Amino acid sequence: MTAVRPESAVYAADSGGPALREAFVTGDVPVAVYGLGKMGLPLAAVLADVTGNVVGADIDPEVVAAVERGESPVEGEPGLAELVAETTAAGSLRVTGDPVDAAADGRFHVVIVPTLLDDRNDPDLSALLAAVDAIAEGLSPGDLVVVESTVPPGTTRDVVAPRLAERSGLDPEEFGVAFCPERTASGRALRDIRGAYPKVVGGVDAESERVASLLYDEVTSNEVVRAGDATSAECVKVFEGVYRDVNVALANELARVADPLDVDVRRAIEVANTQPFCHIHDPGPGVGGHCIPLYPHFLTSQVETDLPLIETSRSVNDAMPAFVTSSVVKLLGDEGTDVADADVLLLGVAYRAGVDETRKAPARPIARALSKLGADVYATDPVVDVGEVPDLEATPLDHDDIESAASQFDAVVLVTAHEDYETVAFDAFENGVVVDTRDVVEDDSPAVYTIGSGRS
């Protein structure tokens, strides 16, 4: 397996890799990237910058049209708009709405489409399988297929590789398959892809892993770590997410003892973390996004072994919006206000500060619970169009109107730690109660209840 056309014998003889590396960076190894979303487009742009020969495929016609115009449909990524404009103008990055066309052009195929959960919390591989089927139609001997989508451990070995062989008609030894975990965060994608962290690769066989490591070594300025096999590489990504979910669950559970012990748990965590073997995360309103809430299910779905710690951690984090809601209800009651008669403002509907992403965001279940109790719920966010958020049971409020409308609200809940909220004059809410889930409100603000710290 050489990741290039079989007639290019120089690469087949290139056991050390120099010729393959040279072919890759000069564009003689065409690259196809499947999925041009928040992670896929930055990856395609970086690969285009490195190789000068990338075709990106996406089934969303608006995404394709934007990239064809040299524009980035992905916002909030420093440098991405400029890189997309440069690479498309140079012809280094081309785009198509037909993944089969991309497969016909590519020799190094990279899949970076989302893996979501279905209604039963089982992994939904439909987007991945659609990309794999398209690649199979254009797969040639010597091609390399790399999955960067986060998937349940064993997927690359047990699903992707056999399906490519079956649908392409090629012998499994005629092409390579590897997994390279995407280790990228929204808002810093280009920096992460180019080398913020070591790049991890694992192949379904030794040659796939070798070739993948050679190619990715030209993409990253950091080291390339060979995991030993594709499933181990898949576990790297899933384990990273599970670790964070369990750690946050610990912090969230500790936050619940702030009132019974009359202690500032956040301060206790901060001091505990001065010991180098202690790395407790911060408590909050829950865990959102398209990664951490999903990855535990990627693991539990694959094994019959009981995993009580992981399952309990997920339950703890899923219960935090209810804890926030109960805190609001109690504080309103202490002020003599029934929640059914209250106007409540949520500050932030994004799952993370500075990111236009609301998937699994805690604001949604908080708004739903308060609305069910009869409260009139409003929401605002400096980076998200609140009116466009699906299933958010809240009336949009313009971000610029927060302070002028403050006197209307009986309670305000700071859900997302956007930088903009650091300058909000919270004393404008002196007629209501303030619940701070992120420890953003300054100590000199009016009485506030901070999750994990209690009352100020």
Secondary structure, 3 states (H helix, E strand, C coil): CCCCCCCCHHHHCCCCCHHHHHHHHCCCCCEEEECCCCCHHHHHHHHHHHHCCEEEECCCHHHHHHHHCCCCCCCCCCCHHHHHHHHHHCCCEEEECCHHHHHHHCCEEEECCCCEECCCCCEECHHHHHHHHHHHHHCCCCCEEEECCCCCCCHHHHHHHHHHHHHHCCCHHHCEEEECCCCCCCCCHHHHHHHHCCEEEEECCHHHHHHHHHHHHCCCCCCEEECCCHHHHHHHHHHHHHHHHHHHHHHHHHHCCHHHHCCCHHHHHHHHCCCCCCCCCCCCCCCCCCCCCCHHHHHHCCCCCCCHHHHHHHHHHHCHHHHHHHHHHHHHHHCCCCHHHCEEEEECCCCCCCCCCCCCCCHHHHHHHHHHCCCEEEEECCCCCHHHCCCCCCEECCHHHCCCCHHHCCEEEECCCCHHHHHCCHHHHCCCEEEECCCCCCCCCCCEEECCCEEC
